[in-house]
Amino acid sequence: MLALKVARIDAVTPRIKSLQLVAAAGGALPAFTAGAHIDVTLGNGEARSYSLLNDPTETHRYVIAVLREIDSRGGSTFVHDQLREGDTLASSEPANNFPLNEAGERHILIAGGVGITPLLAMTRRLSALGSDFTLHYCARSRAEAAFIDEIEAALGPRLVAHFDGGDVARGLDAAALLKERPAAAHVYVCGPPGLIRAVREATRHWPKGSVHYELFRGSEADIAPRSSDQAFEIMLKRAGKTLTVPADKSILETLAGAGIKIKTLCKEGVCGTCRVGLVAGRADHRDEVLTDEERERNIQVCVSRALPGETLVLDL
């Protein structure tokens, strides 16, 4: 384990802080490669993984960024509210489960929100190699895009920003971007599970080993392409019924088949009309309207499903 001192804390957006960490005893830190992360034990006993965003040639510091999570389990809240410059943290040495394939002739980097961190280190490495790459950076707004000024200055036209204002339909069109694979190209994506899944769906025809992603929260089930849909059960709490939703039908269609009418308009997960209370079970949210907080207790039954192995209990 490493003992790291917090040398500097900066607020880079209203909800993201960057931390510069140095060896508590002074001297050089273990080297790392682009895409690497460290596992940090915080002062409240919580352990979290954080990607390193600084230049991999640097050995005098590690730089990480921490998003204040809406549904924080204690880690991000501690960093934002209690951690101070001068504090000491325990950390693993860097490990890399998201490495660059430097032999690739073309690199497409896709970041969502705080997922910019490992990709920022990748841009530094690729720039040093003189490699052909483009960074697509997705965020709600410029104000919520961490390090955007620094990235623009460093990358110029190699940066493509996508600010959707909270409307995913106005954001990155992964299917269009990745429909054709440039020769010897690799794509790297880090961000919310929905973004990772969209990239995986758009690259199903790409060769194995050419699509790379990093996931710290959630599970593989959260980012599985929708082509892997399975049948699942829903329990209607008030009606006392259990129904099976087939792989090729929606919850809305299954409810209608059982004589249960739900008001709906778009049937595409964008209008919010068919919202139903979610009492229990982990949902595969596919709508474009619910916030992270709302998804804890609601589901849009026209498009969303259960995660594999889950039974959803609905307030019906």
C-alpha positions in Angstrom: 0.0 0.0 0.0 1.0 3.6 -0.6 0.6 6.5 1.7 -0.5 9.5 -0.3 -0.8 13.1 0.9 -3.5 15.3 -0.5 -1.4 18.1 -1.9 -4.2 20.1 -3.6 -8.0 20.1 -4.0 -9.7 22.0 -6.8 -13.4 22.4 -7.7 -13.4 21.8 -11.5 -17.2 21.8 -11.8 -20.0 22.3 -9.2 -20.0 18.6 -8.6 -16.5 17.4 -9.4 -13.3 18.0 -7.4 -9.8 17.1 -8.6 -7.2 15.9 -6.1 -3.5 16.0 -6.5 -1.9 13.2 -4.5 1.9 12.9 -3.7 3.9 10.5 -1.7 3.5 11.2 2.0 7.2 10.5 2.6 8.3 12.4 -0.5 10.0 11.1 -3.6 8.7 9.4 -6.7 5.6 7.4 -7.0 5.2 4.1 -8.9 4.8 4.6 -12.6 1.5 4.1 -14.4 0.1 3.8 -17.9 -2.8 5.6 -19.5 -6.1 4.1 -18.4 -4.8 3.0 -15.0 -6.5 3.5 -11.7 -5.7 3.4 -8.0 -7.9 1.9 -5.2 -8.0 4.5 -2.4 -9.1 3.9 1.2 -10.8 7.1 2.5 -10.8 8.4 6.0 -14.2 7.0 6.6 -13.0 3.5 5.8 -14.7 3.4 2.4 -12.5 2.1 -0.5 -13.0 3.5 -4.0 -11.3 3.1 -7.4 -10.3 6.3 -9.2 -8.7 6.7 -12.7 -5.5 8.6 -13.0 -5.9 11.6 -15.4 -2.5 13.2 -15.4 0.4 12.6 -17.8 1.7 9.0 -17.4 5.2 10.3 -17.6 4.8 12.1 -14.3 6.1 10.3 -11.2 5.8 13.1 -8.7 2.0 13.0 -8.4 -1.2 11.2 -9.1 -4.3 13.3 -10.2 -7.8 12.0 -9.8 -11.3 13.5 -10.1 -14.3 12.7 -7.8 -17.9 13.3 -8.7 -20.4 14.0 -5.9 -22.8 11.2 -6.5 -26.5 11.8 -6.0 -26.9 8.4 -4.5 -23.5 8.4 -2.7 -22.7 5.4 -0.5 -20.3 7.6 1.5 -17.3 7.8 -0.7 -17.9 10.9 -2.8 -19.6 12.7 0.1 -16.5 12.2 2.3 -14.2 13.6 -0.4 -16.4 16.6 -1.1 -17.3 17.5 2.5 -14.5 16.2 4.8 -11.3 15.6 2.9 -8.7 18.4 3.3 -5.4 19.3 1.8 -2.6 17.8 3.9 -4.7 14.6 4.8 -3.1 11.2 4.2 -4.8 8.4 2.3 -3.9 4.7 1.8 -3.8 3.6 -1.8 -2.9 0.6 -3.9 -0.3 0.9 -6.6 -1.7 1.7 -10.0 -3.3 -1.1 -11.9 -4.6 -1.0 -15.5 -7.7 -2.9 -16.7 -8.4 -0.3 -19.5 -5.1 0.0 -21.4 -4.5 1.6 -24.7 -3.8 -0.6 -27.7 -1.0 1.6 -29.0 -0.6 -0.5 -32.2 -4.0 0.8 -33.4 -3.9 3.1 -36.3 -6.9 5.2 -35.2 -8.4 5.8 -31.7 -11.9 7.0 -31.0 -12.2 8.1 -27.3 -15.7 8.6 -25.9 -16.2 10.1 -22.4 -19.3 10.8 -20.4 -19.1 13.2 -17.4 -16.4 12.2 -14.9 -15.6 9.3 -17.3 -13.2 11.8 -18.9 -10.5 11.0 -16.4 -8.9 7.9 -17.9 -9.4 9.2 -21.4 -7.6 12.4 -20.5 -4.5 10.4 -19.6 -5.0 8.6 -22.9 -5.0 11.8 -24.9 -1.7 12.8 -23.3 -0.1 9.5 -24.3 -1.6 9.5 -27.8 -0.4 13.0 -28.3 3.1 12.1 -27.3 3.0 9.2 -29.7 1.7 11.4 -32.5 -1.2 9.0 -33.0 -4.4 9.6 -34.9 -7.3 10.1 -32.4 -10.5 12.0 -31.6 -12.0 12.6 -28.2 -15.8 12.8 -28.0 -16.7 14.4 -24.6 -20.4 14.2 -23.5 -21.8 16.3 -20.7 -25.0 18.2 -19.9 -23.4 21.6 -20.3 -20.0 23.2 -20.7 -20.1 24.2 -17.0 -20.4 20.5 -16.1 -17.6 19.3 -18.4 -14.5 19.0 -16.2 -11.2 20.3 -17.6 -12.9 21.4 -20.8 -10.7 24.6 -21.2 -7.6 22.6 -20.7 -8.7 19.9 -23.1 -9.7 22.4 -25.8 -6.3 24.1 -25.6 -4.5 20.8 -25.8 -6.5 19.1 -28.5 -8.1 21.7 -30.7 -10.1 20.1 -33.5 -9.4 16.6 -32.1 -12.0 17.4 -29.4 -15.7 17.1 -30.2 -17.9 18.3 -27.4 -21.5 17.1 -27.0 -23.6 19.2 -24.6 -27.1 17.8 -24.5 -28.7 20.0 -21.8 -30.1 16.8 -20.2 -31.8 15.6 -23.4 -30.0 12.5 -24.6 -31.5 12.8 -28.0 -29.4 15.9 -28.6 -26.2 14.2 -27.5 -23.7 11.9 -29.2 -25.2 9.6 -31.9 -23.0 6.6 -31.2 -24.7 4.5 -33.8 -23.9 7.0 -36.6 -20.4 7.6 -35.3 -19.4 3.9 -35.1 -21.4 2.5 -38.0 -18.3 2.1 -40.1 -15.0 1.1 -38.5 -12.0 2.9 -39.8 -9.1 0.6 -40.7 -7.3 -0.8 -37.6 -9.4 1.5 -35.3 -10.1 1.0 -31.6 -12.8 2.7 -29.5 -12.5 3.5 -25.8 -15.5 4.5 -23.7 -15.9 5.5 -20.0 -18.9 7.1 -18.4 -22.5 6.2 -17.4 -23.7 2.7 -18.1 -26.1 3.9 -20.7 -23.3 5.5 -22.7 -21.2 2.4 -22.5 -24.1 0.2 -23.6 -24.9 2.5 -26.6 -21.3 2.2 -27.7 -21.3 -1.6 -27.3 -24.5 -1.8 -29.3 -23.1 0.4 -32.0 -20.0 -1.7 -32.3 -21.4 -5.2 -32.3 -20.0 -5.7 -35.8 -16.5 -4.5 -34.8 -13.8 -7.2 -34.4 -13.3 -8.7 -30.9 -10.7 -6.7 -29.0 -11.3 -3.4 -30.7 -13.9 -2.1 -28.2 -12.6 -1.1 -24.8 -14.6 0.2 -21.8 -14.2 1.0 -18.1 -16.9 0.4 -15.6 -16.5 1.2 -11.9 -20.2 1.3 -10.8 -22.9 -1.1 -11.7 -22.3 -4.4 -13.4 -21.8 -6.0 -16.8 -25.6 -6.5 -16.9 -26.1 -2.7 -16.7 -24.2 -2.3 -20.0 -25.2 -5.4 -21.9 -26.4 -4.7 -25.4 -30.2 -4.8 -25.6 -30.0 -7.6 -28.2 -29.5 -9.9 -25.1 -33.0 -9.2 -23.8 -34.4 -12.0 -21.6 -37.9 -12.9 -20.3 -38.5 -11.7 -16.7 -41.3 -11.5 -14.1 -43.1 -8.5 -12.8 -45.2 -8.6 -9.6 -48.1 -6.3 -9.3 -48.2 -5.3 -5.6 -51.8 -4.0 -5.3 -53.3 -6.5 -7.8 -51.5 -9.4 -6.2 -50.6 -10.8 -9.7 -47.3 -12.1 -11.2 -46.8 -11.8 -15.0 -44.0 -12.9 -17.3 -42.7 -10.3 -19.7 -41.4 -12.2 -22.8 -38.0 -11.3 -24.4 -39.7 -9.8 -27.4 -42.4 -7.8 -25.6 -42.4 -4.7 -23.3 -43.8 -4.4 -19.8 -46.5 -2.1 -21.3 -47.5 -4.7 -23.9 -47.6 -7.4 -21.2 -49.8 -5.3 -18.9 -52.1 -4.6 -21.8 -52.4 -8.3 -22.6 -53.5 -8.9 -19.0 -56.2 -6.2 -19.3 -54.3 -3.5 -17.3 -54.3 -0.2 -19.1 -51.4 2.3 -18.6 -51.7 5.8 -20.2 -49.0 6.3 -22.8 -48.1 8.6 -25.7 -44.8 8.0 -27.4 -44.0 4.4 -26.4 -40.3 5.3 -26.9 -39.3 6.4 -23.4 -39.1 10.1 -24.1 -42.5 11.6 -23.0 -42.6 10.2 -19.4 -46.4 9.4 -19.6 -46.2 5.7 -18.7 -44.3 6.1 -15.5 -45.1 3.5 -12.9 -44.0 3.2 -9.3 -41.1 0.7 -8.8 -41.3 -0.9 -5.4 -38.4 -3.4 -5.6 -36.1 -5.0 -8.1 -33.2 -3.7 -10.2 -34.4 -2.2 -13.5 -32.7 -1.8 -16.8 -33.7 1.8 -17.4 -33.9 2.7 -21.0 -35.9 5.9 -21.0 -34.6 9.4 -21.6 -36.7 11.3 -19.0 -36.1 10.0 -15.5 -33.3 11.4 -13.3 -31.0 9.0 -11.4 -32.9 9.8 -8.2 -36.3 9.2 -9.9 -35.1 5.8 -11.2 -34.8 4.6 -7.6 -38.6 4.5 -7.3 -40.0 4.7 -10.9 -39.9 2.9 -14.2 -41.0 3.8 -17.7 -42.8 0.6 -18.7 -42.8 1.2 -22.5 -39.1 0.6 -22.9 -37.4 -0.3 -19.6 -36.9 -3.9 -18.4 -35.5 -5.9 -15.5 -31.8 -6.6 -15.3 -31.0 -10.3 -15.8 -32.2 -12.4 -12.9 -34.3 -9.7 -11.4 -38.0 -9.6 -10.6 -39.6 -6.1 -10.6 -42.3 -5.3 -8.1 -44.6 -2.6 -9.5 -47.0 -0.3 -7.7 -50.0 -1.6 -9.6 
